[in-house]
């Protein structure tokens, strides 16, 4: 069997300003309290071609025809990512295209048109308003289409209040950000626009930084056979990184559902410790809890909504 794989990744970065460009996957979107800078533009193009060829295989039934190719797998996709920060504007968008119908991760086939961030910030470094699609870092990086008000309370503490629409968890394309209700007769109904709002506080000291937040999600539209508890959700989040002196770091993340269809439960959680007893030795211990939210999202797509 022959296997031919070609993978090409090209990155183009254009930076006008004092800050260096980062080579990681982090977005150019600003963090809370970070002043708007000059133009920062990055284009990243990734392409992938995969093909397998194999010899003819024997017939699988008596006196049947031989199979012309035992390995007919072919897959091609491309991913173009655009990141832009200019003054108060921040954009992080991706376009993905595939010719495969069976082997595309994240989509059945065709294209995906994802906007991770598209927002505009106005105000001063101490108090500012952000409008558009954004992540609320102080509340577990909750993604919203709406408005957020951030106020620096002290040199190391900032509070954020937000409200808006809540795109579907796990969506990677504009056409799936807000799903449609599937009626009892199989036809498609109106799009669901969940509403969300909440408050978060981020803190930072020389030895510890983290955040605490709470948010609620409510679906005003009617969904066939959906109980009232599944139309609302209240959750809290917490994350922190703490340096206990030079040799030990402790970190955690927790998302606790307080009310809703899931009741009171720890939805996601992580706790870890990094220790460096010697300069050449690092010890790491961690524990993680992951809920079945992804499976529930997939099940919902195949039932009342799509």
Secondary structure as UniProt FT lines:
FT   STRAND          2..15
FT   TURN            32..33
FT   STRAND          40..53
FT   TURN            62..63
FT   STRAND          74..86
FT   TURN            87..88
FT   STRAND          89..98
FT   TURN            105..106
FT   STRAND          110..123
FT   STRAND          127..136
FT   HELIX           137..139
FT   TURN            140..141
FT   STRAND          142..152
FT   STRAND          157..165
FT   TURN            169..170
FT   HELIX           174..176
FT   STRAND          180..182
FT   TURN            184..185
FT   STRAND          188..191
FT   STRAND          195..204
FT   STRAND          208..218
FT   TURN            224..225
FT   HELIX           228..231
FT   STRAND          232..243
FT   TURN            246..247
FT   STRAND          248..260
FT   TURN            261..262
FT   STRAND          265..278
FT   TURN            279..280
FT   STRAND          281..290
FT   HELIX           293..301
FT   TURN            302..304
//
